[in-house]
Amino acid sequence: MKDAADMWIHEGFANYSENLFVEYHFGKKDAEDYVIGTRRGIRNDRPIIGVYGSNRQGSGDMYPKGGNMLHTIRHIINDDAKWRSLLHGLNTDFWHQTVTTEQVESYITKKAGVDLSKVFDQYLRTTQIPLLRYQVNGKTVTFNYERVVKGFAMPIRVSVNGKEIVITPNETKQTLDFPDEVKTFEVNRNFYVESAKNQ
């Protein structure tokens, strides 16, 4: 990194590489268990990005929270071949360079083909973990995000009655109707969000 404030570039990717090591040797489920397990160490005491121009790094959360942000982005992309290519590309295209968060964000967004700017803002520049608030009423599910930066609309996968679908919540309440009564609604654990059911 060019500035100590962007130390997460070193440590978030280092943390995530542990997950890739586990996946290579033990399989995808164990790797998911590993990276999700590191969430227990996240304090959300201050943003991951520190103060620029002052030789001050951000929160120590840059390790597990940085790794979980990258894991979440992998699942937003939902294409492991593209994700691996993107990781290889970062190493190839920035070989022997010092870089900024802005460069890394732009690179990942361009290669993913998805606007991830609000995802980076949320996880790198705030201490808030997105809260998916939802309510089930018969065949209808109403949902929205809380505790998010303005414009945050991260797609996530949820299982409704055991069938996985993609939804894209934002701060405004949205409603989906299903052919059958909704008995179960579960957020895919690979997305670093919290969820709460309204009664």
ROSE-4610 file (N, C-alpha, C; in Angstrom, 1 decimal, always signed):
// ROSE-4610
residu = [M/M/M/K/K/K/D/D/D/A/A/A/A/A/A/D/D/D/M/M/M/W/W/W/I/I/I/H/H/H/E/E/E/G/G/G/F/F/F/A/A/A/N/N/N/Y/Y/Y/S/S/S/E/E/E/N/N/N/L/L/L/F/F/F/V/V/V/E/E/E/Y/Y/Y/H/H/H/F/F/F/G/G/G/K/K/K/K/K/K/D/D/D/A/A/A/E/E/E/D/D/D/Y/Y/Y/V/V/V/I/I/I/G/G/G/T/T/T/R/R/R/R/R/R/G/G/G/I/I/I/R/R/R/N/N/N/D/D/D/R/R/R/P/P/P/I/I/I/I/I/I/G/G/G/V/V/V/Y/Y/Y/G/G/G/S/S/S/N/N/N/R/R/R/Q/Q/Q/G/G/G/S/S/S/G/G/G/D/D/D/M/M/M/Y/Y/Y/P/P/P/K/K/K/G/G/G/G/G/G/N/N/N/M/M/M/L/L/L/H/H/H/T/T/T/I/I/I/R/R/R/H/H/H/I/I/I/I/I/I/N/N/N/D/D/D/D/D/D/A/A/A/K/K/K/W/W/W/R/R/R/S/S/S/L/L/L/L/L/L/H/H/H/G/G/G/L/L/L/N/N/N/T/T/T/D/D/D/F/F/F/W/W/W/H/H/H/Q/Q/Q/T/T/T/V/V/V/T/T/T/T/T/T/E/E/E/Q/Q/Q/V/V/V/E/E/E/S/S/S/Y/Y/Y/I/I/I/T/T/T/K/K/K/K/K/K/A/A/A/G/G/G/V/V/V/D/D/D/L/L/L/S/S/S/K/K/K/V/V/V/F/F/F/D/D/D/Q/Q/Q/Y/Y/Y/L/L/L/R/R/R/T/T/T/T/T/T/Q/Q/Q/I/I/I/P/P/P/L/L/L/L/L/L/R/R/R/Y/Y/Y/Q/Q/Q/V/V/V/N/N/N/G/G/G/K/K/K/T/T/T/V/V/V/T/T/T/F/F/F/N/N/N/Y/Y/Y/E/E/E/R/R/R/V/V/V/V/V/V/K/K/K/G/G/G/F/F/F/A/A/A/M/M/M/P/P/P/I/I/I/R/R/R/V/V/V/S/S/S/V/V/V/N/N/N/G/G/G/K/K/K/E/E/E/I/I/I/V/V/V/I/I/I/T/T/T/P/P/P/N/N/N/E/E/E/T/T/T/K/K/K/Q/Q/Q/T/T/T/L/L/L/D/D/D/F/F/F/P/P/P/D/D/D/E/E/E/V/V/V/K/K/K/T/T/T/F/F/F/E/E/E/V/V/V/N/N/N/R/R/R/N/N/N/F/F/F/Y/Y/Y/V/V/V/E/E/E/S/S/S/A/A/A/K/K/K/N/N/N/Q/Q/Q]
num = [1/1/1/2/2/2/3/3/3/4/4/4/5/5/5/6/6/6/7/7/7/8/8/8/9/9/9/10/10/10/11/11/11/12/12/12/13/13/13/14/14/14/15/15/15/16/16/16/17/17/17/18/18/18/19/19/19/20/20/20/21/21/21/22/22/22/23/23/23/24/24/24/25/25/25/26/26/26/27/27/27/28/28/28/29/29/29/30/30/30/31/31/31/32/32/32/33/33/33/34/34/34/35/35/35/36/36/36/37/37/37/38/38/38/39/39/39/40/40/40/41/41/41/42/42/42/43/43/43/44/44/44/45/45/45/46/46/46/47/47/47/48/48/48/49/49/49/50/50/50/51/51/51/52/52/52/53/53/53/54/54/54/55/55/55/56/56/56/57/57/57/58/58/58/59/59/59/60/60/60/61/61/61/62/62/62/63/63/63/64/64/64/65/65/65/66/66/66/67/67/67/68/68/68/69/69/69/70/70/70/71/71/71/72/72/72/73/73/73/74/74/74/75/75/75/76/76/76/77/77/77/78/78/78/79/79/79/80/80/80/81/81/81/82/82/82/83/83/83/84/84/84/85/85/85/86/86/86/87/87/87/88/88/88/89/89/89/90/90/90/91/91/91/92/92/92/93/93/93/94/94/94/95/95/95/96/96/96/97/97/97/98/98/98/99/99/99/100/100/100/101/101/101/102/102/102/103/103/103/104/104/104/105/105/105/106/106/106/107/107/107/108/108/108/109/109/109/110/110/110/111/111/111/112/112/112/113/113/113/114/114/114/115/115/115/116/116/116/117/117/117/118/118/118/119/119/119/120/120/120/121/121/121/122/122/122/123/123/123/124/124/124/125/125/125/126/126/126/127/127/127/128/128/128/129/129/129/130/130/130/131/131/131/132/132/132/133/133/133/134/134/134/135/135/135/136/136/136/137/137/137/138/138/138/139/139/139/140/140/140/141/141/141/142/142/142/143/143/143/144/144/144/145/145/145/146/146/146/147/147/147/148/148/148/149/149/149/150/150/150/151/151/151/152/152/152/153/153/153/154/154/154/155/155/155/156/156/156/157/157/157/158/158/158/159/159/159/160/160/160/161/161/161/162/162/162/163/163/163/164/164/164/165/165/165/166/166/166/167/167/167/168/168/168/169/169/169/170/170/170/171/171/171/172/172/172/173/173/173/174/174/174/175/175/175/176/176/176/177/177/177/178/178/178/179/179/179/180/180/180/181/181/181/182/182/182/183/183/183/184/184/184/185/185/185/186/186/186/187/187/187/188/188/188/189/189/189/190/190/190/191/191/191/192/192/192/193/193/193/194/194/194/195/195/195/196/196/196/197/197/197/198/198/198/199/199/199]
x = [+0.8/+0.0/+0.9/+0.3/+1.1/+1.0/+0.0/-0.3/-0.7/-0.2/-0.5/-2.0/-2.7/-4.2/-4.8/-4.1/-4.6/-4.0/-3.5/-2.9/-3.8/-5.1/-6.0/-5.7/-5.1/-4.7/-3.8/-2.8/-1.9/-2.7/-3.3/-3.8/-5.2/-6.0/-7.3/-7.1/-6.2/-5.9/-5.1/-4.2/-3.5/-4.5/-5.4/-6.4/-7.2/-7.6/-8.4/-7.6/-6.3/-5.5/-5.5/-5.7/-5.8/-7.0/-8.1/-9.3/-9.1/-8.3/-8.1/-7.2/-6.3/-5.4/-6.3/-7.2/-8.1/-9.0/-9.4/-10.3/-9.5/-8.2/-7.4/-7.2/-6.9/-6.5/-7.7/-8.8/-9.9/-11.2/-11.4/-12.7/-13.4/-14.4/-15.1/-15.9/-16.5/-17.3/-16.4/-15.3/-14.3/-13.8/-13.5/-13.0/-14.1/-15.3/-16.4/-16.5/-16.4/-16.5/-15.3/-14.2/-13.0/-13.2/-13.5/-13.6/-14.8/-15.9/-17.0/-16.7/-15.9/-15.5/-14.7/-14.0/-13.1/-14.0/-15.3/-16.1/-16.2/-16.0/-16.1/-15.0/-14.0/-12.9/-13.1/-14.1/-14.3/-15.0/-14.3/-14.8/-15.6/-15.4/-16.1/-15.9/-14.6/-14.3/-14.1/-13.5/-13.3/-13.1/-13.2/-13.1/-11.8/-11.8/-10.6/-9.6/-10.1/-9.2/-8.9/-7.6/-7.1/-7.1/-6.4/-6.3/-5.1/-5.5/-4.5/-3.5/-2.2/-1.2/-0.7/-1.0/-0.6/+0.2/+0.5/+1.1/+0.3/-1.0/-1.9/-2.8/-2.6/-3.5/-4.8/-5.7/-7.1/-7.2/-8.4/-8.7/-8.0/-7.7/-7.1/-8.1/-9.4/-10.4/-10.0/-9.0/-8.6/-8.3/-7.9/-7.6/-8.9/-9.7/-10.9/-12.0/-12.2/-13.3/-12.9/-11.6/-11.2/-11.3/-11.0/-11.2/-12.6/-13.5/-14.9/-15.6/-15.0/-15.5/-15.2/-13.9/-13.5/-14.3/-14.6/-15.4/-16.8/-17.4/-18.7/-18.7/-17.7/-17.6/-17.5/-16.7/-16.7/-18.1/-18.9/-20.3/-21.3/-21.0/-21.7/-21.5/-20.2/-19.8/-20.4/-20.3/-20.9/-20.4/-19.1/-18.5/-17.0/-16.7/-15.4/-14.3/-14.5/-13.5/-13.2/-14.2/-14.0/-13.2/-13.6/-13.0/-11.5/-11.2/-9.8/-9.0/-9.6/-8.9/-8.7/-9.6/-9.5/-8.4/-8.3/-7.2/-5.8/-5.7/-4.5/-4.2/-5.2/-5.0/-4.5/-5.0/-4.4/-2.9/-2.5/-1.1/-0.3/-0.8/-0.1/-0.1/-1.2/-1.3/-0.7/-0.6/+0.0/+1.4/+2.0/+3.3/+4.3/+4.9/+6.0/+5.6/+4.3/+3.8/+3.3/+3.3/+2.5/+1.2/+0.1/-1.2/-2.1/-3.2/-4.2/-5.4/-6.2/-7.5/-8.3/-8.3/-9.1/-8.7/-7.4/-7.0/-7.5/-7.4/-7.9/-9.4/-10.1/-11.6/-12.0/-11.3/-11.7/-11.4/-10.2/-9.8/-10.9/-11.2/-12.2/-13.5/-14.0/-15.3/-15.3/-14.2/-14.2/-14.2/-13.3/-13.2/-14.4/-15.1/-16.3/-17.5/-17.4/-18.6/-19.8/-19.5/-20.6/-20.1/-21.0/-20.6/-20.5/-19.3/-19.1/-18.7/-18.8/-18.4/-19.1/-20.4/-21.0/-20.7/-20.3/-19.9/-18.6/-17.6/-16.4/-16.6/-17.4/-17.7/-18.2/-19.2/-19.8/-18.8/-18.0/-17.1/-15.8/-15.3/-14.0/-14.1/-15.2/-15.2/-16.3/-17.0/-17.9/-17.7/-18.3/-18.2/-19.5/-20.4/-21.7/-21.8/-22.3/-22.6/-24.0/-24.2/-25.6/-26.6/-27.7/-28.8/-29.9/-30.2/-31.3/-32.5/-33.5/-34.7/-35.8/-36.4/-37.5/-38.7/-39.8/-41.0/-41.7/-42.2/-43.0/-44.4/-45.3/-46.7/-47.4/-47.6/-48.2/-47.3/-47.7/-46.9/-46.0/-46.0/-45.2/-44.1/-43.0/-41.8/-41.5/-41.4/-41.0/-39.6/-38.7/-37.4/-36.7/-35.7/-34.9/-33.6/-32.6/-31.4/-31.5/-30.9/-30.7/-29.2/-28.8/-27.4/-26.5/-26.9/-26.0/-25.8/-24.7/-24.4/-25.5/-25.7/-26.7/-26.4/-27.4/-27.3/-26.8/-26.7/-26.2/-27.3/-27.0/-28.0/-27.3/-26.7/-25.9/-26.8/-26.6/-27.4/-26.9/-27.8/-27.5/-28.4/-27.9/-28.7/-29.4/-30.7/-31.5/-32.2/-32.5/-33.3/-34.7/-35.7/-37.1/-37.7/-38.2/-38.7/-37.7/-36.4/-35.4/-34.9/-35.5/-35.0/-34.3/-33.0/-32.2/-32.5/-32.7/-32.9/-32.0/-31.9/-31.1/-32.1/-31.8/-32.6/-31.6/-32.1/-31.2/-31.9/-31.7/-32.4/-31.7/-32.4/-31.8/-32.5/-32.4/-33.0/-34.5/-35.1/-36.5/-37.1/-38.2/-38.9/-39.4/-39.0/-39.5/-40.3/-41.2/-42.0/-41.9/-41.8/-41.9/-43.0/-43.7/-44.8/-44.4/-44.8/-44.4/-45.7/-45.6/-46.8/-47.3/-46.4/-46.8/-46.5/-47.1/-46.8/-45.3/-44.8/-43.3/-43.1/-42.6/-42.3/-40.9/-39.9/-38.6/-37.9/-37.2/-36.4/-35.1/-34.0/-32.7/-31.7/-30.8/-29.8/-28.6/-28.0/-26.8/-25.7/-25.1/-24.1/-22.9/-22.6/-21.4/-21.4/-22.5/-22.6/-22.5/-21.6/-21.3/-22.4/-23.6/-24.7/-25.3/-26.0/-26.9/-28.3/-29.1/-30.6/-31.4/-32.6/-33.6/-35.0/-35.7/-37.1/-38.1/-38.9/-39.9/-41.1/-41.7/-42.8/-44.1]
y = [-1.2/+0.0/+1.2/+2.3/+3.6/+4.3/+4.1/+4.8/+3.8/+4.0/+3.0/+2.9/+3.9/+3.9/+2.7/+2.3/+1.2/-0.1/-0.3/-1.5/-2.8/-2.5/-3.7/-4.4/-3.7/-4.4/-5.5/-5.3/-6.4/-7.4/-7.0/-7.9/-8.5/-7.8/-8.4/-9.6/-9.3/-10.4/-11.5/-11.2/-12.2/-13.1/-12.5/-13.3/-14.2/-13.6/-14.3/-15.5/-15.3/-16.4/-17.6/-17.4/-18.5/-19.4/-18.7/-19.3/-20.2/-19.6/-20.3/-21.5/-21.4/-22.5/-23.7/-23.3/-24.3/-25.0/-24.1/-24.7/-25.7/-25.3/-26.2/-27.5/-27.5/-28.7/-29.5/-28.8/-29.5/-29.4/-28.5/-28.4/-27.1/-26.8/-25.5/-25.3/-26.3/-26.1/-25.8/-26.5/-26.2/-24.8/-24.4/-23.0/-22.0/-22.2/-21.3/-21.3/-22.5/-22.5/-21.7/-21.8/-21.1/-19.6/-19.0/-17.6/-17.0/-17.7/-17.3/-17.3/-18.3/-18.4/-17.2/-16.6/-15.4/-14.2/-14.2/-13.1/-12.9/-13.9/-13.8/-12.8/-12.6/-11.7/-10.3/-10.0/-8.6/-7.8/-6.7/-5.8/-4.6/-4.2/-3.0/-1.8/-1.6/-0.5/+0.8/+0.6/+1.8/+1.3/+2.2/+1.7/+1.0/+0.1/-0.6/+0.4/+1.4/+2.4/+3.4/+3.7/+4.6/+6.1/+6.9/+8.3/+8.5/+9.0/+9.2/+10.3/+10.1/+11.1/+11.3/+10.3/+10.5/+9.2/+8.3/+7.0/+6.3/+6.3/+5.6/+4.6/+3.4/+2.3/+2.3/+1.6/+1.5/+0.4/+0.0/-1.0/-2.4/-3.1/-4.4/-5.4/-4.9/-5.7/-5.9/-5.2/-5.3/-6.8/-7.6/-9.0/-9.8/-10.0/-10.9/-10.2/-8.9/-8.2/-8.0/-7.7/-7.6/-9.0/-10.1/-11.4/-11.7/-11.3/-11.6/-10.7/-9.5/-8.6/-9.3/-9.8/-10.4/-11.7/-12.4/-13.6/-13.3/-12.2/-11.7/-11.3/-10.6/-10.2/-11.4/-12.4/-13.6/-14.2/-14.1/-14.7/-13.8/-12.5/-11.6/-11.9/-12.1/-12.4/-13.8/-14.7/-16.1/-16.8/-16.7/-17.3/-17.6/-18.8/-19.0/-18.9/-19.2/-19.1/-17.6/-16.8/-15.3/-14.8/-15.3/-14.8/-15.2/-16.4/-16.8/-16.0/-15.7/-14.9/-13.5/-13.0/-11.6/-11.6/-12.6/-12.6/-12.7/-13.6/-13.7/-12.4/-11.8/-10.5/-9.4/-9.4/-8.4/-8.5/-9.8/-10.0/-9.7/-10.0/-9.8/-8.3/-7.7/-6.3/-5.3/-5.6/-4.7/-5.2/-6.1/-6.7/-5.6/-5.7/-4.8/-3.4/-3.1/-1.8/-1.6/-0.3/+0.0/+0.7/+0.3/+0.7/+1.4/+1.9/+2.5/+1.7/+1.9/+1.3/+1.6/+2.8/+3.2/+2.3/+2.1/+1.2/-0.2/-0.7/-2.1/-2.2/-1.2/-1.2/-1.1/-0.2/+0.0/-1.3/-1.9/-3.1/-4.2/-4.5/-5.6/-5.3/-4.0/-3.7/-3.9/-3.4/-3.6/-5.0/-5.8/-7.2/-8.1/-7.7/-8.4/-8.0/-6.8/-6.4/-6.0/-5.7/-5.3/-4.1/-3.1/-1.9/-2.3/-2.3/-2.7/-1.5/-0.3/+0.9/+1.0/+0.7/+0.8/-0.3/-1.5/-2.6/-2.2/-1.7/-1.2/-0.1/+0.8/+1.9/+1.3/+0.4/-0.2/-0.9/-1.8/-2.6/-2.0/-1.1/-0.5/+0.9/+1.6/+3.0/+3.2/+2.1/+2.2/+1.1/+1.1/+0.0/-0.7/-0.4/-1.0/-2.3/-3.4/-4.6/-4.5/-4.6/-4.5/-5.4/-4.9/-5.7/-5.9/-7.1/-7.4/-7.7/-6.7/-6.8/-7.4/-8.5/-9.1/-9.5/-9.6/-10.1/-11.0/-12.1/-13.1/-13.0/-12.9/-12.9/-13.8/-15.0/-16.0/-16.3/-15.8/-16.1/-14.9/-13.9/-12.7/-12.5/-12.0/-11.6/-10.1/-9.3/-7.9/-7.8/-7.0/-7.0/-5.6/-5.2/-4.1/-4.1/-3.3/-3.2/-2.0/-2.2/-1.1/-1.1/+0.1/+0.3/+0.2/+0.8/+0.8/+2.2/+2.4/+3.6/+3.9/+5.2/+5.6/+5.0/+4.4/+3.7/+2.3/+1.7/+0.3/-0.6/-1.4/-2.4/-3.7/-4.3/-5.5/-6.7/-7.4/-8.6/-9.8/-10.5/-11.7/-12.9/-14.1/-15.2/-15.7/-16.0/-16.4/-17.7/-18.5/-19.7/-19.5/-19.7/-19.6/-20.9/-21.5/-22.9/-23.9/-23.6/-24.5/-24.3/-23.3/-23.0/-21.6/-21.7/-20.5/-19.5/-18.2/-17.2/-16.0/-15.1/-13.9/-12.7/-11.9/-10.7/-9.6/-8.4/-7.2/-6.2/-6.3/-5.3/-4.0/-3.0/-1.6/-1.1/+0.2/+0.8/+0.9/+0.8/+0.8/-0.6/-0.7/-2.0/-2.5/-3.8/-4.4/-5.7/-6.1/-7.2/-8.2/-9.5/-10.6/-11.5/-12.0/-12.9/-14.3/-15.3/-16.7/-17.5/-18.6/-19.4/-20.1/-20.4/-21.2/-20.4/-20.8/-20.1/-20.2/-19.1/-19.1/-19.6/-20.8/-21.4/-21.2/-21.1/-20.8/-19.8/-18.9/-17.8/-17.8/-18.1/-18.1/-17.4/-16.6/-15.9/-16.8/-16.9/-17.6/-17.1/-17.9/-17.5/-16.9/-17.1/-16.6/-15.1/-14.4/-13.0/-12.4/-11.5/-10.9/-9.8/-10.3/-9.5/-10.1/-9.3/-9.9/-9.8/-10.6/-10.6/-10.7/-10.1/-10.0/-10.1/-11.0/-11.2/-10.4/-9.6/-8.8/-9.7/-9.6/-10.4/-9.8]
z = [+0.0/+0.0/+0.0/-0.6/-0.6/+0.7/+1.5/+2.7/+3.8/+5.0/+6.1/+6.4/+6.0/+6.2/+5.4/+4.3/+3.4/+3.8/+5.0/+5.4/+5.2/+5.1/+4.9/+3.6/+2.6/+1.4/+1.6/+2.5/+2.9/+3.7/+4.8/+5.8/+5.5/+4.8/+4.4/+3.5/+2.5/+1.5/+2.2/+3.1/+3.8/+4.6/+5.3/+6.0/+5.0/+3.9/+3.0/+2.3/+2.2/+1.6/+2.6/+3.9/+4.8/+4.4/+4.1/+3.7/+2.4/+1.4/+0.2/+0.5/+1.4/+1.8/+2.3/+3.2/+3.8/+2.7/+1.8/+0.7/-0.2/-0.5/-1.3/-0.6/+0.6/+1.3/+1.9/+2.3/+3.0/+2.4/+1.4/+0.7/+1.0/+0.2/+0.3/+1.6/+2.1/+3.3/+4.5/+4.6/+5.7/+5.6/+4.3/+4.1/+4.5/+4.2/+4.6/+6.1/+6.7/+8.2/+8.8/+8.2/+8.7/+8.6/+7.4/+7.3/+8.1/+8.1/+8.8/+10.3/+10.8/+12.2/+12.6/+11.7/+12.1/+12.4/+12.1/+12.4/+13.9/+14.7/+16.1/+16.7/+15.9/+16.4/+15.9/+15.2/+14.6/+15.7/+16.0/+17.1/+16.6/+15.3/+14.7/+15.6/+16.1/+17.0/+16.2/+15.0/+14.1/+12.7/+11.7/+10.3/+10.0/+9.0/+8.6/+7.9/+7.2/+6.6/+7.7/+7.8/+8.8/+8.3/+8.9/+8.6/+7.6/+6.4/+5.4/+5.7/+5.3/+5.4/+6.8/+7.7/+9.1/+9.6/+8.7/+9.1/+10.2/+10.0/+11.0/+10.3/+10.6/+10.0/+10.7/+10.1/+10.6/+11.7/+11.9/+12.9/+12.6/+13.7/+13.6/+12.9/+12.8/+12.1/+10.6/+10.2/+8.8/+8.4/+9.4/+9.1/+8.9/+10.0/+9.7/+9.0/+9.2/+8.5/+7.0/+6.7/+5.4/+4.6/+5.3/+4.7/+4.5/+5.4/+5.2/+4.2/+4.0/+2.9/+1.6/+1.4/+0.2/+0.0/+1.0/+0.9/+0.4/+1.0/+0.6/-0.9/-1.3/-2.7/-3.6/-3.2/-4.0/-4.2/-3.2/-3.3/-4.0/-4.0/-4.9/-6.3/-6.7/-8.1/-8.4/-7.5/-7.7/-8.9/-9.1/-10.3/-9.9/-9.4/-8.8/-9.8/-11.1/-12.1/-12.3/-12.3/-12.5/-11.2/-10.1/-8.8/-8.8/-9.1/-9.2/-10.2/-11.3/-12.4/-11.9/-11.1/-10.6/-9.6/-8.7/-7.7/-8.4/-9.4/-10.1/-10.9/-11.4/-12.1/-11.2/-10.0/-9.0/-8.9/-8.7/-8.5/-9.8/-10.9/-12.2/-12.6/-12.5/-13.0/-12.1/-10.8/-9.8/-9.3/-10.1/-9.7/-9.4/-8.2/-7.8/-7.8/-7.4/-7.3/-5.9/-5.5/-4.3/-4.8/-4.1/-4.6/-3.5/-3.9/-3.0/-3.0/-2.0/-1.9/-3.1/-3.6/-4.8/-6.0/-6.2/-7.3/-7.1/-5.9/-5.7/-5.9/-5.4/-5.5/-7.0/-7.7/-9.2/-10.0/-9.6/-10.4/-10.1/-8.9/-8.5/-9.2/-9.1/-9.6/-11.1/-11.8/-13.3/-13.7/-13.1/-13.4/-13.0/-11.9/-11.5/-12.4/-13.0/-13.8/-12.9/-11.7/-10.7/-10.0/-9.8/-9.0/-7.5/-7.0/-5.6/-4.7/-5.3/-4.5/-3.2/-3.1/-1.8/-0.8/-1.4/-0.6/+0.1/-0.7/-0.1/+0.9/+0.6/+1.5/+2.9/+2.8/+4.0/+4.9/+4.3/+5.1/+5.4/+4.6/+4.8/+5.6/+5.4/+5.9/+7.0/+7.4/+8.5/+9.5/+10.6/+11.6/+11.6/+10.7/+10.8/+9.9/+10.4/+9.6/+9.1/+7.8/+7.2/+8.0/+8.3/+8.9/+7.9/+7.6/+6.7/+7.6/+7.5/+8.3/+7.4/+7.9/+7.0/+7.8/+7.1/+7.7/+6.8/+7.4/+6.6/+7.0/+5.9/+6.1/+5.1/+5.5/+4.5/+3.4/+2.2/+0.9/+0.6/+1.5/+1.2/+2.1/+1.6/+2.4/+2.1/+3.1/+3.0/+3.6/+3.0/+3.5/+3.1/+3.9/+3.6/+4.4/+4.0/+4.8/+5.7/+6.9/+7.9/+8.2/+8.8/+9.2/+7.9/+6.9/+5.6/+5.1/+4.3/+3.7/+2.6/+2.4/+1.4/+0.1/-0.5/-1.8/-1.8/-0.6/-0.5/-1.0/-1.9/-2.5/-2.9/-1.9/-2.2/-2.4/-3.5/-3.8/-2.8/-2.3/-1.5/-1.9/-1.5/-1.8/-0.5/-0.6/+0.5/+0.1/+1.0/+0.7/+1.3/+0.4/+0.8/+0.6/+1.7/+1.6/+1.0/+1.3/+0.8/-0.6/-1.3/-2.6/-2.6/-3.1/-3.1/-4.2/-3.9/-4.9/-4.5/-5.5/-5.3/-5.1/-4.0/-3.8/-3.7/-4.0/-3.9/-3.0/-1.7/-0.8/-0.9/-0.5/-0.2/+1.0/+1.2/+2.4/+2.4/+1.2/+1.0/+1.1/+1.8/+1.9/+0.6/+0.3/-0.9/-0.5/-1.4/-1.1/-2.3/-1.9/-2.9/-2.5/-3.5/-3.3/-3.9/-3.2/-3.5/-3.7/-4.5/-4.8/-3.6/-2.6/-1.4/-0.2/+0.9/+2.2/+2.5/+2.9/+3.3/+4.7/+4.7/+6.0/+6.5/+5.6/+6.0/+5.1/+5.8/+5.0/+5.7/+4.9/+5.5/+4.6/+5.2/+4.5/+4.3/+3.1/+2.9/+3.8/+4.6/+5.6/+5.1/+3.8/+3.2/+3.0/+3.1/+3.0/+4.4/+4.6/+5.9/+6.3/+6.6/+7.0/+8.3/+9.0/+10.1/+9.6/+10.2/+9.8/+11.0/+10.9/+12.0/+11.5/+12.0/+11.6/+12.4/+11.7/+12.4/+12.7/+13.8/+14.2/+13.8]
